[in-house]
Every structure is written in C-alpha cells, then in structure tokens.
Amino acid sequence: MIADIKLRDKLLASRDSLFSGEESLELLKVLISEFPSISTAFILDWVPEQAEDIYWVLIDTSRIAIIEVPRSIKSAIESPLVEMQSVDDYSNRRLSKSMRRKLLAALELIG
C-alpha cells in the first residue's frame, strides 16, 4: 500500500517535471506539437542512447507514444521520431513486475 502511494507520488512528480520542461524541454515540445490538446502524460520508460533519448510516454488510456529525441544540436535539425503503440501491445511485452505496476498506476491516474 505504501509502495503504491510512493509510486503514484513519483509519477505525479515526474508529470509535473515533464510539463514544466525540467525533465526534457525537447520532449515537451514534441508532445505539444504532436498532441496539441494534451494536458497530462506519464513517462513510463526512458532509455538514453548515444545519439538520442528514447521515451515511452502514456498519452491516454489507450495509447503510448515512443519518442526518440535527438541529443546533439546537429541531429536536432532532424525531426524527432514519434511512433504510437497501444497500451495492450505495450503490456504484452515482457515487462518487469515494477514496470507493470507503474503502467497500472499511470493508467489509474490518467483515467
């Protein structure tokens, strides 16, 4: 129970950080550009690669955006890559128990 409350608090803090631009200003710009009416979203996962950062962002109760944000100024000229995945497809991946809990908590918060 306490773990669930901490997870929810962490997700809410992450959402606030995302929408304030603290998390990644470039990611926020992509979210606003691709989803103009977005008012809330939750980062489910983040993988820092050499040339870009890859984010899995819960957009609503049925969609997850996979967003590749270039890291360098040179590659920033290229448009960030945005792919969509259904929540069902995402949850059918081999997710760890903690990632499943995070997804369920984020769905509860966004729903």
C-alpha positions as CSV (number, residue, x, y, z in Angstrom):
1,M,0.0,0.0,0.0
2,I,2.7,2.5,1.0
3,A,4.7,1.4,-2.1
4,D,1.7,2.2,-4.3
5,I,1.4,5.6,-2.8
6,K,5.1,6.3,-3.3
7,L,4.8,5.1,-6.9
8,R,1.8,7.4,-7.5
9,D,3.6,10.3,-5.9
10,K,6.7,9.6,-8.1
11,L,4.6,9.5,-11.2
12,L,2.8,12.8,-10.4
13,A,6.1,14.5,-9.6
14,S,7.5,13.2,-12.9
15,R,4.4,14.5,-14.8
16,D,4.9,17.9,-13.2
17,S,8.6,17.9,-14.1
18,L,7.7,16.9,-17.7
19,F,5.1,19.7,-18.2
20,S,7.4,22.3,-16.6
21,G,10.1,21.5,-19.1
22,E,12.5,20.3,-16.3
23,E,12.5,16.7,-17.5
24,S,13.3,17.4,-21.1
25,L,12.3,20.6,-22.9
26,E,12.7,18.9,-26.2
27,L,10.4,16.1,-25.2
28,L,7.8,18.6,-24.0
29,K,8.0,20.4,-27.4
30,V,7.4,17.2,-29.2
31,L,4.4,16.2,-27.0
32,I,2.8,19.6,-27.5
33,S,3.5,19.6,-31.3
34,E,2.2,16.0,-31.8
35,F,-0.7,16.2,-29.2
36,P,-1.8,19.8,-29.0
37,S,-4.6,19.2,-26.6
38,I,-2.5,17.1,-24.2
39,S,-3.0,18.0,-20.6
40,T,-1.4,15.1,-18.8
41,A,1.0,12.3,-19.7
42,F,3.3,10.0,-17.8
43,I,6.8,8.8,-18.8
44,L,6.8,5.0,-18.4
45,D,10.3,4.3,-19.5
46,W,13.4,6.2,-20.7
47,V,16.5,4.8,-22.5
48,P,19.4,7.1,-23.0
49,E,21.1,6.2,-26.3
50,Q,24.3,7.6,-27.7
51,A,22.6,9.9,-30.3
52,E,19.1,10.2,-28.8
53,D,16.9,9.6,-25.8
54,I,14.0,7.2,-26.2
55,Y,10.9,7.8,-24.1
56,W,7.8,5.7,-23.7
57,V,5.0,8.1,-22.8
58,L,1.5,7.2,-21.7
59,I,-0.7,9.7,-23.7
60,D,-4.1,8.5,-22.7
61,T,-5.8,5.2,-21.5
62,S,-5.2,3.5,-24.9
63,R,-2.0,4.9,-26.4
64,I,1.6,5.1,-25.7
65,A,4.0,7.3,-27.7
66,I,7.5,6.1,-28.3
67,I,9.5,9.3,-28.9
68,E,13.2,9.5,-30.0
69,V,14.6,12.9,-29.1
70,P,18.0,13.7,-30.6
71,R,20.7,14.6,-28.1
72,S,23.1,16.8,-30.2
73,I,22.4,20.1,-31.8
74,K,23.5,18.7,-35.2
75,S,20.9,15.9,-35.0
76,A,18.3,18.3,-33.6
77,I,17.8,19.5,-37.1
78,E,16.2,16.1,-37.8
79,S,12.6,15.7,-36.6
80,P,12.2,13.6,-33.5
81,L,10.7,10.2,-34.4
82,V,7.3,9.5,-32.9
83,E,5.6,6.1,-33.1
84,M,2.4,5.1,-31.5
85,Q,1.7,1.8,-29.6
86,S,-1.5,0.6,-28.0
87,V,-1.4,0.1,-24.2
88,D,-2.4,-3.5,-24.9
89,D,0.6,-4.1,-27.2
90,Y,2.9,-2.4,-24.7
91,S,1.6,-4.5,-21.8
92,N,2.0,-7.7,-23.8
93,R,5.8,-7.1,-23.9
94,R,7.9,-8.8,-21.3
95,L,7.6,-6.1,-18.6
96,S,9.1,-6.5,-15.2
97,K,6.7,-6.6,-12.2
98,S,7.7,-3.0,-11.3
99,M,7.0,-1.8,-14.9
100,R,3.6,-3.4,-14.8
101,R,2.8,-1.7,-11.5
102,K,4.0,1.6,-13.0
103,L,1.8,1.2,-16.1
104,L,-1.3,0.3,-13.9
105,A,-0.7,3.3,-11.6
106,A,-0.3,5.6,-14.6
107,L,-3.4,4.3,-16.2
108,E,-5.3,4.9,-13.0
109,L,-4.0,8.4,-12.7
110,I,-4.7,9.3,-16.4
111,G,-8.1,7.6,-16.5
